[in-house]
């Protein structure tokens, strides 16, 4: 029986590419890619948000390189932190040199004290994990304000999974070296950035879609899932029967589509937590920053938690001499200010930081709302997610990708999960869900 793949982002495209049997790939948008999209405005090539590939899996690298060839380029990361009126190389943990001596002493001393103290206890909160791992100084000056600002939730209400592998954990010698002004080794999962030279990040899903046996059906949103009958109501396609459904849709949305309703799944949907992000790209005539790639902003008086300069990575994305300043502002579901007010406030904050020029240099703005941006790993997350994905898997529905699997993953993870879902379908057909490791992290 046909496999239904819901969502033609990287996970859905990867799954469809690897399936050996019949499938239908439905995409609610007007073209494949999901959030992995690029817009073109008056000579500017603008990604929806900061989409850069970080490879750990050689097989994924080979696949992406095979699709993009010479259009795939890499650059060493050049990230910074804006703190207390100065720009400091990222991560702050290994670059405290030049800051007020009190700040350096608190951070380095607190780190060394934490390193000699007990490890975080089992079941510790994210806040306790930060304190036990990085010390009170780094927690106070950077970790707590930045994480609270990005996730709109105090770290004490989250679990250590919120940082996962994406949070740099330097060695003590690098922390000390950074305080002395010596250059430490590169730290973090994204020390090297990979991105298409031309065409923006959407060049990748376009290339993936071009090789499919059956192209995506665009403008086809899944509206209801009749889970007992294994049928889905899809815009423009009606009721579509399936043997297995592979969903990349945000898990709360999928749970809300189940017919008949399942009280336990409605409760799970209400228990899942997340935050949205608006990515605002200012297209500028005279970019004030021509070197740096990213700037992290922990101070709460400024609304963006991170600012990017994508044209410093890919100069061909803008007309000669122009630039893009991309600000990310988070919000809690149901509490998003108007886009106009967010664009205006972020612009004022960036100008106060010297990261955006005067209004006369502004040639355009692209504001993209991502209602599901970051999953929140609170104490209910693991059990709730596993219960929900376990129920779905028992009825032939596999949730994959960042939002289908309700996790915090990158583009490489999405590609790998899509491929793994296809492997299960190829091997077990309509019983693939029984083999699906539901709720994996």
C-alpha positions in Angstrom: 0.0 0.0 0.0 1.1 3.6 -0.6 3.2 5.4 1.9 1.9 8.9 2.7 4.7 11.4 3.5 3.4 14.6 5.1 5.7 17.6 4.5 8.3 18.1 1.8 11.0 19.6 4.0 14.4 17.9 4.2 13.1 15.0 6.3 10.2 14.3 4.0 12.2 14.7 0.8 14.9 12.4 2.2 12.3 9.8 3.0 10.7 10.0 -0.4 14.1 9.7 -2.1 14.9 6.5 -0.3 11.5 4.7 -0.5 11.4 1.8 -2.9 7.6 1.3 -3.1 4.8 3.7 -4.0 4.4 6.9 -2.1 2.7 10.3 -2.2 4.5 13.3 -0.8 2.2 16.2 0.3 3.5 19.7 0.9 1.2 22.4 2.3 3.3 25.2 0.8 3.6 26.3 -2.8 6.9 24.5 -3.3 9.0 21.9 -1.5 11.5 22.9 1.2 9.4 23.6 4.3 11.3 26.2 6.3 14.4 25.5 4.3 13.4 28.2 1.8 15.0 31.2 0.1 13.3 34.4 -1.2 14.8 36.7 -3.9 14.2 40.5 -3.5 15.7 43.0 -5.9 18.9 41.1 -6.3 19.1 39.9 -2.7 19.0 36.2 -2.0 17.5 35.7 1.5 17.1 32.5 3.5 14.1 32.3 5.8 16.6 32.0 8.7 20.2 31.0 9.4 20.4 27.7 7.6 23.9 26.2 7.6 24.9 22.6 7.4 27.2 21.0 10.0 28.2 17.5 8.9 29.0 14.6 11.3 27.7 11.8 9.2 29.9 11.1 6.2 27.1 9.5 4.2 24.9 12.6 4.5 27.9 14.7 3.4 28.4 12.5 0.4 24.7 12.8 -0.5 24.6 16.6 -0.2 27.9 17.0 -2.0 26.6 14.7 -4.8 23.5 16.9 -5.2 25.2 20.3 -5.0 28.7 19.6 -6.3 30.7 22.8 -6.7 27.8 24.8 -5.5 28.5 23.6 -1.9 31.1 25.7 0.0 32.4 25.8 3.5 33.8 28.5 5.8 35.2 28.5 9.3 32.6 29.9 11.7 33.2 33.6 12.8 30.7 34.1 15.7 30.7 36.7 18.4 29.0 37.7 21.6 27.8 41.3 22.3 28.1 41.8 26.0 28.7 44.9 28.2 29.4 47.2 25.3 32.0 45.0 23.5 32.1 42.3 20.9 33.7 39.1 22.2 34.5 36.0 20.1 32.1 33.1 20.6 31.9 31.1 22.8 32.1 33.5 25.7 33.4 30.8 27.9 36.8 30.9 26.2 37.0 34.6 25.4 36.7 36.6 28.6 39.9 38.5 28.0 39.4 42.3 27.9 36.2 42.3 30.0 36.0 43.9 33.4 38.3 42.1 35.8 35.5 41.4 38.2 33.6 39.6 35.4 36.7 37.6 34.4 37.3 36.6 37.9 33.7 35.5 38.5 33.6 33.5 35.3 36.9 31.8 35.4 36.9 31.2 39.2 33.4 29.9 39.0 34.2 27.5 36.2 37.2 26.1 38.0 35.2 25.7 41.2 32.5 23.9 39.3 35.1 21.7 37.6 36.3 20.5 41.0 32.8 20.1 42.4 30.2 17.3 42.0 28.8 16.6 38.6 25.1 17.6 38.0 22.9 15.1 39.8 20.5 12.8 38.0 17.3 14.7 37.3 18.9 18.1 37.6 17.3 21.1 35.8 19.0 22.8 33.0 19.7 25.7 35.4 21.4 23.4 37.8 23.3 21.7 35.0 24.6 25.0 33.8 25.8 26.0 37.3 27.5 22.6 37.9 29.1 22.6 34.4 30.1 26.2 33.8 30.0 27.8 37.2 28.1 30.7 38.7 29.9 33.4 36.8 29.2 32.2 33.3 25.7 31.3 34.4 25.1 34.9 35.6 26.7 36.8 32.8 25.8 34.8 29.8 24.1 31.4 30.1 21.1 32.3 32.2 20.2 35.6 30.4 20.8 34.2 26.9 18.9 31.0 27.4 16.0 32.7 29.2 15.8 35.2 26.4 16.0 32.7 23.6 13.6 30.1 25.1 11.4 32.6 27.1 11.6 30.2 30.0 13.8 30.2 33.1 16.5 27.4 32.8 15.3 26.1 36.1 12.1 24.9 34.4 13.9 23.1 31.6 16.0 19.9 31.5 19.6 19.7 30.3 18.4 18.3 26.9 17.6 21.9 26.1 21.3 22.5 25.3 22.1 19.0 24.1 25.2 18.7 21.9 24.7 22.2 20.6 26.2 23.9 23.7 30.0 24.3 23.6 31.7 22.7 26.7 35.3 23.9 26.7 38.2 22.3 28.7 39.6 24.2 31.7 42.8 25.0 29.9 40.9 26.7 27.1 38.9 28.8 29.6 42.1 29.9 31.3 43.8 30.6 28.0 40.8 32.7 26.8 41.0 34.8 30.0 44.7 35.5 29.3 44.1 36.6 25.7 45.5 33.4 24.2 43.6 31.8 21.4 41.9 28.6 22.5 41.0 25.8 20.2 37.8 25.8 18.2 34.8 24.8 20.3 31.3 23.7 19.3 29.4 21.6 16.9 29.3 24.3 14.2 33.0 25.3 13.9 32.6 24.9 10.1 29.6 26.3 8.1 28.5 24.7 4.8 26.1 26.4 2.5 25.3 26.7 -1.2 27.3 29.3 -3.0 24.3 30.4 -5.1 20.6 30.0 -4.8 20.4 30.1 -1.0 19.7 27.1 1.2 16.7 26.2 -1.0 19.1 24.9 -3.6 19.3 21.8 -1.4 15.6 20.8 -1.3 15.2 21.8 -4.9 18.0 19.3 -5.9 16.5 16.7 -3.6 13.0 17.1 -5.1 14.4 17.0 -8.7 15.5 13.4 -8.3 12.2 12.0 -6.9 10.4 9.3 -8.8 7.1 11.1 -8.0 7.2 14.9 -7.4 5.8 16.5 -4.3 2.1 17.6 -4.5 2.2 21.2 -3.4 -0.6 23.2 -1.8 -1.8 19.9 -0.3 -2.1 20.3 3.5 -3.1 17.3 5.6 -6.3 18.3 7.5 -7.5 15.2 9.3 -6.0 11.8 10.1 -8.5 8.9 10.4 -6.0 6.8 12.3 -8.2 3.7 12.7 -8.8 3.5 8.9 -5.4 4.6 7.9 -6.7 7.4 5.8 -5.8 11.1 5.7 -7.9 14.0 4.4 -5.7 16.1 2.2 -6.4 19.4 0.4 -6.9 18.7 -3.3 -6.6 15.0 -2.9 -9.5 14.0 -0.7 -9.3 10.9 1.5 -5.9 9.2 0.9 -5.4 5.7 2.2 -2.0 4.7 3.4 -0.1 1.7 4.7 2.3 3.9 6.7 2.3 7.6 7.2 5.5 9.5 7.7 4.8 12.8 9.3 7.1 15.8 9.5 4.3 18.1 10.7 4.7 19.7 14.2 3.6 17.0 16.6 0.9 19.2 18.4 -0.7 19.9 15.0 -0.8 16.2 14.1 -2.3 15.2 17.4 -5.0 17.8 16.9 -5.9 16.2 13.5 -6.7 12.7 14.9 -10.2 11.4 14.2 -11.7 10.1 16.3 -10.3 12.2 19.1 -8.2 10.4 21.7 -8.4 12.1 25.1 -4.9 11.0 26.1 -3.5 12.5 22.9 -5.4 15.7 23.4 -3.8 15.9 26.8 -0.4 15.3 25.3 -0.9 18.0 22.8 -1.7 20.5 25.5 1.3 19.4 27.5 3.9 19.9 24.7 5.7 23.2 24.9 7.6 25.3 22.4 8.5 28.9 21.4 8.1 30.7 18.1 10.7 32.9 16.4 10.4 35.7 13.9 13.5 36.1 11.7 13.8 39.7 10.4 16.1 40.3 7.4 17.1 43.9 6.8 18.4 44.4 3.3 20.9 47.3 3.5 22.9 49.5 1.2 25.9 50.0 3.4 26.3 47.1 5.9 28.0 48.2 9.1 29.5 44.7 9.6 31.4 43.1 6.8 33.4 40.4 8.6 31.4 38.6 11.3 28.9 35.9 10.6 26.9 35.8 13.9 26.5 37.8 17.0 24.8 36.4 20.1 23.0 39.0 22.3 22.3 37.9 25.9 21.4 41.3 27.4 17.6 41.4 27.9 17.3 45.1 27.1 17.7 44.2 23.4 15.0 42.1 21.8 17.0 39.9 19.3 18.8 37.0 20.8 21.0 36.5 17.8 21.9 38.5 14.7 23.4 37.1 11.5 25.2 38.6 8.5 24.7 36.0 5.8 26.2 38.0 3.0 29.5 37.9 4.9 29.4 34.1 4.3 28.0 34.2 0.8 28.8 37.5 -0.9 27.0 36.4 -4.1 23.7 36.6 -2.2 23.6 40.4 -2.4 24.3 43.1 -5.0 27.9 44.3 -4.9 28.6 46.3 -1.7 25.2 45.5 -0.1 24.4 43.3 2.9 21.8 41.6 5.0 21.3 41.9 8.7 19.2 39.1 10.1 17.7 39.4 13.6 16.0 36.6 15.5 13.3 37.4 18.1 11.5 34.7 20.1 8.0 34.7 21.5 5.7 32.4 23.5 2.8 30.9 21.5 -0.2 33.2 21.6 1.9 36.2 22.7 3.5 37.3 19.5 3.6 41.1 19.0 2.6 42.4 15.6 5.3 41.9 12.9 5.5 45.7 12.3 6.2 46.4 16.0 8.8 43.6 16.1 10.6 44.9 12.9 10.7 48.5 14.3 11.8 47.4 17.8 14.5 45.1 16.6 15.8 47.8 14.2 16.1 50.3 17.1 18.0 47.7 19.2 20.4 46.8 16.4 21.1 50.5 15.8 21.8 51.0 19.5 24.3 48.1 19.2 25.9 49.5 16.1 24.8 46.5 14.0 22.4 48.3 11.7 22.9 51.5 9.8 20.4 54.5 9.4 17.0 54.2 7.8 18.2 55.8 4.6 20.4 52.7 4.0 17.5 50.3 4.3 16.4 48.8 0.9 13.9 46.2 2.2 12.7 44.0 5.0 11.7 40.3 5.0 10.0 39.1 8.2 9.4 35.4 8.5 7.3 34.0 11.3 8.2 30.5 12.5 5.4 29.5 15.0 7.3 26.3 15.8 10.9 27.2 16.2 12.4 25.5 19.3 10.9 22.6 21.3 11.0 23.2 25.0 12.4 20.4 27.0 10.5 20.8 30.3 10.1 18.0 32.8 7.1 16.6 31.0 8.7 16.6 27.6 10.3 13.1 27.4 7.3 11.1 28.8 4.7 13.1 26.9 6.5 12.9 23.6 7.2 9.1 23.9 3.6 8.5 24.8 2.3 10.5 21.8 4.8 9.1 19.3 4.4 5.6 20.7 0.6 5.8 20.1 1.1 7.1 16.6 3.6 4.4 15.7 1.3 1.6 16.9 -1.2 2.9 14.3 1.3 3.2 11.4 2.3 6.8 11.8 6.0 7.7 12.2 7.0 11.3 13.3 10.4 12.4 12.0 12.4 15.5 11.7 12.8 18.4 14.0 9.0 18.9 14.5 7.6 15.5 13.7 9.9 13.8 16.2 9.6 16.9 18.5 13.2 17.3 19.1 16.1 19.8 18.6 18.0 18.8 15.5 19.7 20.2 12.5 19.3 19.7 8.8 21.7 16.7 8.8 19.5 15.1 11.4 16.4 15.6 9.3 18.0 14.0 6.3 19.2 11.0 8.3 15.8 10.5 10.0 14.0 10.6 6.7 16.4 8.0 5.3 15.9 5.8 8.4 12.1 6.0 8.1 12.3 4.9 4.5 14.5 1.9 5.5 11.9 0.7 7.9 9.1 1.1 5.4 11.1 -0.7 2.8 11.8 -3.6 5.2 8.4 -3.9 7.0 5.8 -2.2 4.8 2.6 -1.3 6.7 4.1 -2.7 9.9 7.0 -0.3 9.9 5.6 1.7 12.8 6.0 -1.4 15.0 9.8 -1.1 14.5 9.9 2.6 14.8 11.9 3.8 17.8 9.2 6.3 18.9 10.2 9.2 21.0 13.9 8.9 20.4 16.1 11.9 21.4 
